[in-house]
Amino acid sequence: MKTIVILATFAISLLHGQPPGETGLFTREQADQGRALFTANQCGNCHGNELTGASAPALSGPPFARRWAGRPVGDALTIQSTTMPPGRSGSLTPAQHAAIFAYILQRNGYAPGGSALAANSPGLRTTMMRGDASAVSGRAAPEFVNGNAKAVSAGAGPTQAELNDAAASKRDWLYHTHDYAGARYVAADQINTSNASKLQVACAFQIGDNENFQTGPIVYQGTMYVTTPHSTIAVDATNCKPKWRHTWHPLGQDVWITNRGVAIKEGRLVRGTSDGYLVELNAETGEVIWARRAANTDLGETFTMSPLIFEDLILIGPAGSENGISGWVGAFKLSDGTPVWRFETVPGAKKKGDKSWGNPNDLLLGGGSVWTPFTLDPKTGELYVAVTNPAPDLPGDQRPGDNLYTNSMVVLDVHSGKLLWHKQMVVNDSHDYDLTQVSPLFTASIAGHASSLVATVGKDGVMRTVDRNSREVIHKASITTVENSETPVTTKGVHACPGVLGGVEWNGPAYNPGTNMLYVGAVDWCATFKSAEKVTRIPGRTYMGGTVQSDKTSQGWITAVDASTGAVRWKYHSSRPVVGAVTTTAGGLVFGGELDGSFVALDAKSGNVAYRFNTGGPIGAGIVTYEIGGKQYVAVMSGRPSRFWTDQNPGAPTMFLFTLP
């Protein structure tokens, strides 16, 4: 999700070994105060206590020279002061931001002077960041990398037929949301409402990377594949024993350090990277087959979502609306990553006079990124895409019009990328209310007739069910607190629910045909939104056009919605937001995870808790279930989703396997 976006956008550095300069922009005492504020606001949880990086990039060192070199020092302070701390931008005074920035400058070799830094200091515009703007780890990022992996074994799977029929599989979990339709439903009933209380931990595997952990696991023929931002790991899906690990060493600039998983076909694994590459690995060995630079990180594009593979195509798109990118969805050849087609998600944003994108102040407009799973009907070739918010995010009055195709379900021809139809859910969004999910595709009775449907949810906290034939919204249900969500954001500020971190994030609904219910986790977290008097654009950097102050309190829900009527059947309350996956089964259960560390099994009909186990770290990643050797397992990914979703205990990324005795 893009929800970790703001963690790293003001990183500053000098090339290693470059002699420090005397800028005199700040005082030593001010830098000391900044270090104290850096610690008090827990900035080190993401950027490292010594600014060397953790779950977000370092704020010093060679990798970030290209990001800031040659730009006015004040650009970096502008980004810091309008986006930090994460989810609480606007909570620090200009003087406090100046002090923290003085500390960052000092750690990068800039010498103090006799005058304190202020937001309007003239030197902020005349002093340029030092460093080699073309250097990342000493070399330019290559467009293509030819790997050393041996040929994929003949007959390796899964085949296209297996992927097409994945919805019926109890043995495997072949796509991020289980199958192309995205139902997150498995027809396994060995673990059920009568025996779920007897679940036990079969094993646990500590992932080992101290990075954001939002992976959606893939399981095929007894092997589970999980990811961190830089690692891909194969693990025995019955005993947690690792088989291999591949670590991607960034060749370009990391943008948002998050990854949500791989796609698999015919012995090949494909994933995106935070520095904009598509990487294909041999599923048996973990060796690189090829890597291709497919997203432009200089523009703020980055890959966080898991790809979808269909026939000979890899389908993916970049995150980065908050960086002001012009979003797209792309198809690439499975054989070598060669581009096949591209669909522009915000075509009118770059056209003068486009009626959908008014631009009275001649701003750079954009957005429309994608960062959550696609769904696909392999019979019709319809690819369903959730397109997210416009940019700049908050000042809707400065981009009058519908802002198509932002916050829309876009349906494309999977072979050509041609637009088939679309449905916009939030018009002229000024709250960063991404449409995040267009799944599952399912069939249910509407007014006594079997109908082909698709569920959609987003950060506006509303589940909408759309008829795929009439293309109309059949019903909708609020799944979290909704207040002032349609009130335009102004410079005076608007308090609205959900907030910028509200609604549904990167894990979407599950559908159980046995109960005819949709189940979805949600964030209940309000915020005060303020648009800026003047919108400042710094290329490739966070481009909110204002500030957001999240409320001090938050909570979460798992909600069951009748798929035929839209009526809410039950709600499970969580003391913290729910961002982890939900999965449902023929055993009458809904599996979910909470940020307090609890893995829960709920009765799918009533919402009553059938089992609870605390994993020791917040759960914000995938939960999957499958059968191997006649035994059903549930795999839970725990620990460190990102700074937004942790309290004092971030946990360590860990995989837990549960089964019956």
MOVENSUL-V970589 format. One line per field, one symbol per residue. phi: phi as a letter, one per 30 degrees, with the letter a starting at -180 (. if undefined). psi: psi as a letter, one per 40 degrees, with the letter a starting at -180 (. if undefined). A space follows every 50 residues. Layout:
phi = ???
psi = ???
This chain:
phi = .edceddbdcdbacdeidddcccidbcddddddddddeddchddeccidc icjbdbddcajeecdddbeiceeddddddedcbcdeibdjdcdedddddd ddddeddcjdddbcbddbdcdeddccccdckcdccbhiaddddbbcdcdd ededidcdddddddcddddcdcbcbeciaedidhbbdcbdcbddbedceb ddabbddjccbebbdcdcbbhicccbbcebcbbcbddcbiddcabccdce cbddcccabckccbahiccbbcbdciccbccdddcidddabbdcccddcj dacbdddbcbhccccaacdkedcidcdacbcbdddaiddcabcddbdddc cdidddbdbdchddcljidbbbddbbcddcidccbcccddbddcdddcbe kdidcdhbdcccdddciddcabbdcbchdbbicedcbbacdacbdbhibd bdbbcbbaddibccccddcdicddabbdcadbbhdcdedbddjbcbbddd ccicccccdcbcddchbcbbdbccadaccbdddbdccceicebdilbbcd ddcaabbcccbddcciddcabccbdbecbddcbbbddibbcbbbddjdcb ccdddciddcabbcdjadcbcdbbbabbhiccbbcbcbjhdleecbcdcd icebccccade
psi = heeededeefhiiiihehiiihdfeiidddddddddddddefdeddehde feibeiiieiideedddeheiiddddddddeeeiihefheeiiddddddd ddddddeeehiiaeiihidehdeddehihiiheehhfeiihidihhieii ihhheiaiidddddeddehddigeidfdidefefhhfhedhaddedeeii hdiihhdehgihgfihihhhfehhhiiadeihhhihedeehidihhhhhh eahhchgiieiiihhfehhhiiieeeihhhihdddeihdihhhdigddee iihdihihhhbfihhiiiifdeefihiihihihddeehhdihhhegdede hhehdegigdefihibafiheiiiihhddeehhhhhhaiiiiddgdeefi adfififihhhihddeehhdiihhdhhfheefgihdhgiihihihhfehh ihihiiiaeefhhhhhheddfihdiihheihhhfeehihiddihhihiad eabhbehaiihhddefihhhiihghiihhhiidhhhhhheihgdfaihhi idiiaiihhhhheddehhdihhhieiiheiihiiieefihhiiieeehhi hihdddeihdihhheeiiheaihiiihhfehhihhhhihgdiddfibdge ihhihhhiii.
